[in-house]
């Protein structure tokens, strides 16, 4: 699989986006989160790309050189009341872990989480032991990851053994209810 496939999976995850409306106040765009009713200065919230709802379809837009650009033939500027969709960010340690997983392991973890009602964006905590290991050397250990989908909490223990000859990954998901699920991957 390629990065393109991972990118698509990120967009399809539940709770992958923050959605809200904007209003210009004192020459600054303010974003009002629909879910939490919190207000944010739009410049501080958006790093680069986002989407604007135009005729009930999400249209790509971006923040470049201090200006907001909308890639739509009939609309080029933001207006009061526009609805925006901004992709959420992953925790740095979790994002780093995902980048180091093979495609097969990455999609297996996403499948395990999604099957049990969790999203990659539900990650609250990630201890990425792999990031403390020297690159390109055989290593083994465990990563600890905690997820909260606002209905239930779960923890994932990711045991790994990586060498030039093989990669073994074992994901054990334990819900707060005590239910446990195991997914092992050998290559």
Secondary structure, 3 states (H helix, E strand, C coil): CCHHHHHHHHHHCCCCEEEEEEEEECCEEEEEECCCCCEEEHHHHCCCEEEEEECCEEEEEEEECCEEEECCCCCCCCCCCCEEEEECCCCHHHHHHHHHCCHHHHHHHHHHHHHCCCCHHHEEEEECHHHHCCCCCCEEEEEEEEEECCCCEEEEEEEEEECCCCEEEEEEEEECCCCEEEEEEEC
